Amino acid sequence: MSRQEQKLKTRENIINAAFTLLDENRSLSAISLREVSRAAGIAPTSFYRHFKDMDELGLTLVDEAGLALRQLMRQARRRIASGGSVIGTSVDTFMEFIAANKNVFRLLLREHTGTSAAYRMAVFREIQHFVEELTDYIVEQQAVEYKLANVQADAMVRLVFSAGAEALEADPKLRQSVAERVKTQLRFVQLGARQMRD
């Protein structure tokens, strides 16, 4: 492995270690540089070769979480292309993501309303990326004007994130119930948007 590859691998280990340390009781501000370094298998001084401080690591975690979520929803759109309901497939994919990546979604939820303005803005940007991608998809699929598609996308993303917060600590049966309810709510939004267009 080259020096550059080793450096990237160590950086990835630090990011994964930080995500592992986040749980239902511990937020980003509750974990220390020393803990992250220990979990990543590096000396605390080595941390500084990859991140200026814990705040920079936190912003990177938000970026990584947002990117993972957007990639997942792109995957959902590919699943839709091979047959299936847009809303049903998207919600099911989102719930699968939450079940498999609780700490990633937990980070977005917590920091969205957290005490750090920098983290709040970073999460807001990630959610806006999500809204913009969905807006583009609605415009492309339904030939809707951008402004109306953006309002629809924003409402849908807010509903899904709210349902995700509820489903995060739920057992599989309750998570399924939350998923079915949000699918119905999203259909209401879709029908309302269609009515406005007509």
C-alpha positions as CSV (number, residue, x, y, z in Angstrom):
1,M,0.0,0.0,0.0
2,S,1.4,3.4,-1.0
3,R,1.8,6.2,1.6
4,Q,-1.1,8.1,0.1
5,E,-3.3,5.0,0.2
6,Q,-2.3,4.4,3.8
7,K,-3.2,8.0,4.7
8,L,-6.6,7.7,3.1
9,K,-7.2,4.4,4.9
10,T,-6.3,5.9,8.3
11,R,-8.6,8.9,7.6
12,E,-11.4,6.4,6.8
13,N,-10.7,4.5,10.0
14,I,-11.0,7.7,12.0
15,I,-14.4,8.5,10.4
16,N,-15.7,5.0,10.9
17,A,-14.4,5.1,14.6
18,A,-16.3,8.3,15.2
19,F,-19.5,7.0,13.8
20,T,-19.1,3.8,15.9
21,L,-18.8,5.9,19.1
22,L,-22.1,7.8,18.4
23,D,-25.1,6.1,19.9
24,E,-28.5,6.9,21.4
25,N,-26.7,8.3,24.5
26,R,-23.7,10.1,23.0
27,S,-23.7,13.0,20.6
28,L,-20.7,14.3,18.6
29,S,-19.9,16.8,21.3
30,A,-19.7,14.0,23.9
31,I,-16.9,12.1,22.2
32,S,-13.2,13.1,22.6
33,L,-10.3,13.1,20.2
34,R,-8.6,10.6,22.5
35,E,-11.5,8.2,22.2
36,V,-11.7,8.5,18.5
37,S,-8.0,7.9,18.1
38,R,-8.1,4.8,20.4
39,A,-11.1,3.4,18.4
40,A,-9.2,4.1,15.1
41,G,-6.1,2.4,16.4
42,I,-3.8,5.5,16.1
43,A,-2.0,7.7,18.5
44,P,-3.8,11.0,19.3
45,T,-1.0,13.0,17.7
46,S,-1.6,11.1,14.4
47,F,-5.2,12.5,14.4
48,Y,-3.9,15.9,13.5
49,R,-2.4,14.6,10.3
50,H,-5.9,14.1,9.0
51,F,-8.1,16.7,10.8
52,K,-7.4,20.1,12.3
53,D,-9.6,19.3,15.3
54,M,-12.8,17.5,16.4
55,D,-15.0,20.2,14.7
56,E,-13.4,19.5,11.3
57,L,-14.0,15.8,11.9
58,G,-17.6,16.6,12.8
59,L,-18.2,18.5,9.6
60,T,-16.7,15.6,7.7
61,L,-19.0,13.2,9.4
62,V,-22.0,15.3,8.4
63,D,-20.8,15.4,4.8
64,E,-20.3,11.6,4.8
65,A,-23.7,11.0,6.3
66,G,-25.4,13.3,3.7
67,L,-23.5,11.6,0.8
68,A,-24.4,8.1,2.0
69,L,-28.1,9.1,2.2
70,R,-28.1,10.7,-1.3
71,Q,-26.3,7.7,-2.8
72,L,-28.9,5.4,-1.2
73,M,-31.8,7.4,-2.7
74,R,-30.1,7.3,-6.1
75,Q,-30.0,3.5,-5.6
76,A,-33.7,3.6,-4.8
77,R,-34.4,5.5,-8.1
78,R,-32.6,2.7,-9.9
79,R,-34.8,0.1,-8.1
80,I,-37.8,2.1,-9.2
81,A,-36.7,2.1,-12.8
82,S,-36.9,-1.7,-12.8
83,G,-40.5,-1.6,-11.6
84,G,-42.2,-0.6,-8.4
85,S,-43.9,2.4,-6.7
86,V,-41.7,5.5,-6.4
87,I,-43.0,6.4,-3.0
88,G,-43.0,2.8,-1.7
89,T,-39.6,1.9,-2.9
90,S,-38.1,5.2,-1.7
91,V,-39.5,4.9,1.8
92,D,-38.6,1.2,2.1
93,T,-35.0,2.0,1.0
94,F,-34.8,4.9,3.5
95,M,-36.0,2.7,6.3
96,E,-33.5,0.0,5.4
97,F,-30.8,2.6,5.5
98,I,-31.9,3.8,9.0
99,A,-32.0,0.2,10.3
100,A,-28.5,-0.5,9.0
101,N,-26.9,2.9,9.7
102,K,-28.5,4.2,12.9
103,N,-25.5,6.3,14.0
104,V,-25.2,7.9,10.6
105,F,-28.8,9.1,10.6
106,R,-28.7,9.8,14.3
107,L,-25.8,12.3,13.6
108,L,-27.9,14.2,11.0
109,L,-30.9,14.3,13.3
110,R,-29.0,15.5,16.4
111,E,-26.8,18.1,14.7
112,H,-29.8,19.5,12.7
113,T,-30.9,21.1,16.0
114,G,-27.6,20.9,17.9
115,T,-25.7,23.6,19.7
116,S,-23.0,24.1,17.0
117,A,-24.0,26.6,14.3
118,A,-21.4,25.1,11.9
119,Y,-22.9,21.6,12.3
120,R,-26.5,23.0,11.9
121,M,-25.5,24.7,8.7
122,A,-23.7,21.6,7.4
123,V,-26.8,19.4,8.0
124,F,-29.0,22.1,6.5
125,R,-26.9,22.0,3.3
126,E,-27.0,18.2,3.2
127,I,-30.8,18.3,3.5
128,Q,-31.0,21.0,0.8
129,H,-28.9,18.7,-1.5
130,F,-31.4,16.0,-0.9
131,V,-34.4,18.3,-1.6
132,E,-32.7,19.6,-4.8
133,E,-32.1,16.1,-6.1
134,L,-35.7,15.1,-5.5
135,T,-36.9,18.4,-7.1
136,D,-34.9,17.6,-10.2
137,Y,-36.3,14.1,-10.2
138,I,-39.9,15.4,-10.0
139,V,-39.3,18.0,-12.7
140,E,-37.8,15.3,-15.0
141,Q,-40.5,12.6,-14.3
142,Q,-43.6,14.8,-14.2
143,A,-42.7,17.8,-16.3
144,V,-43.5,20.2,-13.5
145,E,-42.2,23.7,-13.1
146,Y,-39.2,23.9,-10.8
147,K,-40.8,26.1,-8.1
148,L,-43.8,23.8,-7.5
149,A,-41.6,20.7,-7.7
150,N,-39.3,22.2,-5.1
151,V,-42.2,22.9,-2.6
152,Q,-43.4,19.3,-3.1
153,A,-39.8,17.9,-2.6
154,D,-39.3,20.0,0.5
155,A,-42.6,18.8,2.1
156,M,-41.7,15.2,1.2
157,V,-38.2,15.3,2.6
158,R,-39.5,16.9,5.9
159,L,-42.1,14.1,6.2
160,V,-39.5,11.4,5.6
161,F,-36.9,12.8,8.0
162,S,-39.6,13.1,10.7
163,A,-40.7,9.5,10.1
164,G,-37.0,8.5,10.2
165,A,-36.6,10.1,13.6
166,E,-39.6,8.1,14.9
167,A,-38.4,4.8,13.3
168,L,-34.8,5.2,14.5
169,E,-35.2,3.4,17.9
170,A,-38.4,1.4,16.8
171,D,-38.6,-2.4,16.6
172,P,-39.1,-3.8,13.0
173,K,-42.9,-4.0,13.4
174,L,-43.2,-0.4,14.6
175,R,-40.8,0.8,11.9
176,Q,-43.0,-0.9,9.3
177,S,-46.0,0.8,10.7
178,V,-44.2,4.2,10.5
179,A,-43.2,3.4,6.9
180,E,-46.8,2.6,5.8
181,R,-48.1,5.8,7.5
182,V,-45.5,8.1,5.8
183,K,-46.1,6.4,2.4
184,T,-49.8,7.5,2.8
185,Q,-48.8,11.0,3.8
186,L,-46.4,11.3,0.9
187,R,-49.2,10.3,-1.5
188,F,-51.4,13.1,0.0
189,V,-48.6,15.5,-0.8
190,Q,-48.3,14.1,-4.3
191,L,-52.0,14.3,-4.9
192,G,-52.1,17.9,-3.6
193,A,-49.2,18.9,-5.8
194,R,-51.0,17.4,-8.8
195,Q,-54.2,19.2,-7.9
196,M,-52.3,22.5,-7.8
197,R,-50.8,21.9,-11.2
198,D,-54.1,21.0,-12.7
